[in-house]
Amino acid sequence: MSAVSTALPNTAPASAAPVQGAFGLRLAVGLCGVLLAVLISGINENVTKVALADIRGAMGFSVDDGSWIVALYTAMSVSAMAFAPWCAVTFSLRRFALCMIGAFMLLGVLCPLAPDLPSLLILRALQGLAGGALPPLLMSVALRFLPPGIKLYGLAGYALTATFGPSLGTPMAALWVEYVGWHWAFWQIVPWCVAAMAMIGWGLPQDPLRLERFAQFNGLGLALGLPALVMLVLGLVQGPRLDWFASPLVCALLGGGSGLLVLFLYNEWSHPLPFFKLQLLSNRNLSYSLITLGGVLFVLLAVILIPSSFLARVQGYRPLQTAPLMLWVAIPQLLALPLVATLLNQRRVDARWVQAIGLAMLGLACWMGAQLTTEWNRDNFILMQLVQIFAQPMAVLPLLMLATGGLAPADGPFASAWFNTVKGFSAVLAGGVLEAATTVRSHFHSTVLVDRLGNAPGLDAGAASLSARLHAQVTALTSADLYLLVAVVAIALIALIPWLPTRIFPPRAVA
């Protein structure tokens, strides 16, 4: 599998073929520039989520208003992932990357200067569109330019966006909000974006424009697919706040989005130049990777959100106090991912069983978390975090290897669109499921504890203290239940390995 710019049927003539330079320092710098931009895009989204309370307080928005700041950014980001590979082929990868990074940076600068809520929502939606266009480019660059022997290390760089980036949201939010100012939750992207643009501008070759592709432009697919994804993501993000199907708005978003998605996929099946090539799903390894990706992202999101929420609600931790816990997993990924890539690069190592071990370790970490009590503090979570250092890359990197190996070069852009869109959408779906499960289990434990205490004597005298203890106990029991649920998901994913994916070997140069 290879280039994002490899010729597609009935498209560019040979004279417009993409530039394929020999891999060296310049290409390495360009690839690192794309990686930096993608990491900053993901970190920016997580930082603004963590710092949202401070941002709302400073700008005078309500909780409901603040929820749309996150929802619109996420919806536009996920939607952009579906169509960015087509744009990168048409306008050239280097040119498209520079434009998207520049727009992402400029919009980030303008966000805290917005005079009112509508202006901020527009800016965040546009920034999400620019930021969401970047992750597919990273996969494309790694697959196109890296020699076969080190291609897995490029995929390891992409895997940082699922293991390293999300864990940095809390520490970065703590840094800017506590020590500098809430504006920097938006502005912290500027120096990194400038550096990324310089690295990409110097390092990546400039492909020719391929505007002739507009002759087969999938306009109906864009008109159906973009609103479908936006509506579905908005419904999933707002569902927990609006009580899901009790809300007419959520019903309209999820129902309308699902209907448009069906029409979109029907259109993609027969279009000569689709955004999504549904025929690729006949590849067992790609199908397995897409199915398992949703479960893995659910687990990875849970192991970040559960301890952060527990420590905030029970122990009163601010992001600054939770940050070291996240760094225990994030920083070692810089070493763990290359080591796992080296392991997978050995021909005698079966990637499927590496993933099985990684999933089993994630299940073990979650089982350890299910033993928590109201007495737990940050230190009690450290052992589980240490287990995840290698568990996370062992669960993610084999998926990338299975998804990208064995496909024809012309299918590169389509595989990138599939993987990145499913990745973005699965992360949103996982967040909705986790919040729904939290609500259900919290209500259950609250009801049970209140029933048990209902007839106890002397409740009025210590009502305030009892209420605080009850809240802490409900949170602890709910967190333990969530950890058990996540552990079951991790172990259940192992059951798919023996019968769905096929053995794949690490890429090697043709002799």
N, C-alpha and C positions, 0 to 999 in steps of 0.2 A: 504494500500500500504506500502511496506516496503523495505526490504534490497536490496542493490545493489548486494549482494552476495548470494541471495536466489537461490536455485537450479533451473535450467532451464531444459526443456525437453532434454532427452538423453545426459546429461552432467555428472556431478560428482557423484560418489557414496556417500552413506551416511557418510562414514568415512571422506570425505573431506568437510563436512558441515562447514559453516562459524562460527566463534566464536561469541557468543551473550552474553556478560557479562551484569551484572546488572548495571543499570545507577547509576553513582555516581560521585565523584570528578574527577577520572581519565578520564572517558568518557567525562565529561563536558569540561575538559581541552583539550582533543583531538579534540572535536568538535570546540572549540574556536580557536584552532590552524589551522584547515582547513578554518574556517571563515577568520582568519587573512591573510592566504595565498591567498585566493580568492580576498579579498579586495585589497591587495597589487598588485595582478596581474592586476586588473581593473584600479587602480590608476596609475600604471606604464604606461599603454597604454595612458591614458588621459594626464599624465604629459608630456610625450614625444611629444604628439600632440601639446599641448599648447606651449611647449618650442622649437618647431621644428625650428623656425626662428633663435634662438640663437645657436642651435646645428648645423644648416647648416652653419651659419656664422663662427663658430669656426672650423668646419671640412672642410670648403671650398667647399661645395656642392651647386649646383644650386637648384632653386625651383622645377624643374622637378625631379631631383635626390631625393630631400627630399620627394616628394610625394610617391616614391616607398618604402622609409623607413617605412612609415605608412601603405601603402597598403599591403606589404608582411606580416608584423606583423599581421594585421587584418585578412587577408585571412587564414593564418595558424592557428590563434587562433580560428576562427569560425569552421574550418575544424576539429580541435582536439576535439571540444565539441561533435561531432557526434560519435566518436569512443572511447572516454575515458571510458564510462561505461563498454564496453566490456573488455577493458584492466584491469580495476579495479577488475572485477570479476575474471579474469584469473590469474592475478599476485598478487592479494590481494590488498584491498583498501589502507591499511597502507603502504605497500611496494611501490605501484605505486605512492601514494601521495608524499612520501619522495623523490623518484627519480625525479619526475617532479619539485618539489620545488627546489631541489638541482641544477638541470639543468637550471631552470629559473634564479636562483641567479647567477650561474657561467657565463652564457651567458650575463647577465646584466653587470657583472663586465668587461667582455671582449669588449662589444660594443664600448665604447668611445676610446678604445685602437686599434681599427681596423685601419690598415694602408691605406686602400683605400675603395672606395664605394662598390665594389663587396663583399669584406670581411664583411663589415658592413651589407649589405643586407642579406647575408647568416646567420650571427649571429642573426639578428632581426627576420628572418623567423623561425629559430630554437627556439628562445625565445618565439615567438608567439605560436608555437606548444606546448611547455611546459606550458606556461601560460594558454592557452585555455583548457588544460586538467583538470584544477583545479575546475572550477565552477560546473560541473556535480557531482564531488565528495562531495561537500558541501550538495547538495540536498540529495544525497544518505546517507550520514552520519546522517543527521537530521532525515530522514525517518526510518532509520534502528535502531538507538540506543535510540532515545528519547521516553520516555513513552507517551502513547496516550494523557494524560492530558496536557502535555507541548509541544506536537509536533508542535503546531502552533507557539510557540516562536522560535523553530528551523527554521521554514519557514520564520519567521520575520527576522532572521539573514541572510537567503538567500536573502530576499528582500532588505537588505542593499546594495547588489551589484547593484541594479537598482536605488536606491534613494540616498543613502549616498555616495557611491564610486564615481560616475561620477561627482558630485558637488565638490569633493575635488581636481580634476585635476588642475584647475586654481590656487587655493591657494598654492598647493604643488609646482607647477611649479614656481610660484612667489617666494616662499621661497628659492628654490635652485638656480635659475638663478640669482636673484637679490642680494642675500646675501652670497652665498657659491661658486657656479661655475657650469657651464653647465654640467660637468661630473656627478654631483650628480643627475641630472635628470634620469640617469641610475643607479647610485650606491645607491640611497636612499632605494632600496629594500633590501639591504644586511642584516641589523640588524633585520628587520621584518621577513625575510625568515629564518634566524637562529632561531629566537624565535618560529616561526611556526613549524619548523622541530623538535625542542626540545619538544614542546607541543604534537605534533602528535606521536612522537616516544614513549613518556611516556604514553600518554592517550589512544590511539586506540589499540585494540587487534590485534594480528597478525593472519590472516586467512591462511589456507594452500594454496599452489599453486594449480591451477587447469589447468595444462597444457594439460590435456586430451581434453580440449575444442578445441585445435588446430586440432583435428580429424575432426571437423565440421567447420573449419575456413572459413569465408566468404571472400575468396580472391578476387573473382570477384567483390563483393560489395565494397571492399576497393579500387580496381583498378578503379572502376567507380565513386564512391562517393567522394573520396578525391580530384581528379582533378576537378570534377564537382563543388564542393563548392569553391575551390581555384579560379577557373576561373570566377565564378559568382561574388564572392566578389571583385576580382581585377577589373572586369568590372564596378561594381557599384562604387568603390572608385575612379577609374580613369576616369569614365564617365564625370563628370562635368568639369574636366580639359581639356579633349580631345574632348569636344563637342559631346559626346554621339555617335549617329549612323553616324555622319560624319567621325568618326575615324574607319578605318579598324580593328585596334587592338581591340577596344571596341566591335565592331560587332563580331569579332572572339571569344572573351572571353565570351560574353553573349550568343551568339548562340551555341558555342561549349559546354559551361557549361550547358545550358538548355537541349541540346540533351543528354549529359552524365547523367544528373540528371533523366531524364525520364527512361533511361535504368537502372539506379541504383535502382529507386523505383520499377520497374518491377521485378528486381532480388530479392529485399527485400520481395516482396509479397509471394514468394514461398520458400524462403530459410529456412531450419530448425532452423538455429541459426542466425537470421538477426541482423544487427545493429539497424535498425528501424523496428518496428512491425506496419505495416500499418493498421492491423485489429483494433488496439486501437482507431483509429479515429472514429469508430462507437460509442464510448463513447461520449455522447453529451457534457458533461462538459469539457472533455479534448479538444475536437474540438473547443468549444467556447473559452477556455482559450488560445489556440494557435492563433486563429483568432484575438482575442481582444488584445493579447500580442503585436502584431505588431503595432496596433494603439496606445496603451498606451506608448510604447517605442518611437514612433514618437513624441508624446506630451512631454514626459520627456526630450528627446534630444532637442526639440525646445525651451523649457523654459530655457535651459542652453545656447544654442548657440545664440539665438536671442538677448538677452540683452548684452551678451559678445561682439558680433560683432558690435552692435549698439554703445556701449560705446567706443569701440576701434576706430571705423571709424569716429564717429561724435565728441566725446569728447577727443579723443586721449589717452584713458586709456591704461596703461600697465596692465599685469596680476595682479601685486601687488595691483593696485587700484580697479580691479574688484573682487578680492578675497573676501572681506567682504560680497559682495552681494551673492556669492555662499555659504558662510558659514551660512548665515541666514537660508538657507534650510537644509544644510548638518548636522550641529551639532544637531539641535532639532530632527532629525530622530532617534537618539539614545534613545529618550524618546517616540516619537510618535509611532514608530513601535511596541514596547511592549504594549502600550496602545491600539492600534488597534487590536493586537493579543488577548488581554484580552477581548475586545468587541466581537470579532468573536468567542471566546471560550465559549460564553454564548449560550446555546441551543435555547433560544427564539429569537436570532438575526439571520436574514437571510443574508448570505454573499453577495447575489446578490444585495440587496438594499444598503448594505454598499458600494459596488463598484459603484452603480449608483450615490450615493451621492458624492463619491470621484471624479468621472468623471465630475459631474456637477460643483464641486468646481474648478477642473482644467479648465473647460470651462470658468468659471467666472474669474479666474486669467488671462487667455489669453484675454478675452474681455477687462479687465482692461488694459492690455498691449497694446491693439489695439488703445488706446487713446493717445499714446505717440506722442511727437512733438520733433523738433530739440532742444528744450530747456531742455529736460529731462537729468538728471544726475543720478548717482547711487542711490541717496535717493528716487527718484521717483518710483523706482522699489520695494522698501522694502515692501509695502503693498501687492503686488502680491506674493512676496516671502513668506510672513507670511501665506497667504491663502494656499500655497502649502505644508506647514509643515505637515498638516494632509491629504490634498488632495492626495498627492503622495502615502503614505502607504495604504490609503483606496482604491486606484485604483489598487495597485499591489498585496497586500496580499490576497484579496479574489480570485484572479486568481490562486495563488499557492494552496490555499485551494481547489478550484474546480478541479484543474488539478490533484492533488495527492490523492484525496479522492475517495473511491469507486472502486479502481482498485485492482486486485489480487496481492498478494505479488510478484509473479514471474514476474510481469510486471513493477516492480520498475525501473530496469535499462533502459527499453525501454522508459518509461515515462520521465526519466531523460534525455535521449538522445534527445527525441522529444523537450522537453521544452527548454533545453539549446541551442540546435542548432537553433531553431526558434528564441530564444532570441538574439543570436549573429547575425544571418543573418538579422533579422528585424531591429536591430540597424544600420547595414550598409545600408540597403535599405532606412531606414528613413533619414539617412544622405544624401544619393543621391537624394531623393525626395526633401528634404529641400533645397539643393543647386540648384537643377533644378528650383524650384519655385522661389528662390531668383533671379536667373538670368533672368527668364521671367518677373517678376514684376519690376525688376530694369530697364530692357530695356524699358518696357512700360512707366514707370514714367519718365525716362530720355527723351524719345522721346516726350512725352506730354509737359514737362516743356520747352524743347528746342524749340518746335514749338511755344509755347506761348511767349517766350522771343526773338524769332528770329528777329522780326521787332522793338524791343524796342530801343529807341535812347540812345546813350551814352554808348553802351556796351563795346567798345574797351577800354575806359578809366579805367573801373573797371573790366577788364576781369578776373584778378586773384581772386579778392574778389568774383565776381559773380560765378566763377567756384567752389570755396569752398562752397559757400552757396547752389549752385545747387546740389553738391555732398551730402551735409548734408540732404537736403530736399528729395532727391531720397532715401537715406538710411532710413530716418524716415518713408516715405510712404511705402517702401518695408517692413520694419519691422512691421508696422501696419497691412499690408495685410497678412503677415505670421502669426501673432498672430490670426487674424480672421480665417484663414485657420485651424490653430491648434484647435481653439475653436470649429469650426464646426466638426472636427474629434472627439473631446472628447464627444460632445453632441450626435453625430451620433452613437457612440459605445453604448450609453445607450439604443438605439432602439433594440439591439440584446438581451437584458436581459430578457424581458418578454416571449420570445418564444423559445430560444435555451438552456440555462443552466437549470438544475433541482435543486431543493432545496437539500442542503447537510448540515449535522449536524457536529459539531466539533467532532474529534476523542475522544473516551472514551475507557477505559479498559473494557474488557469483564468480566462480573460479574461471 
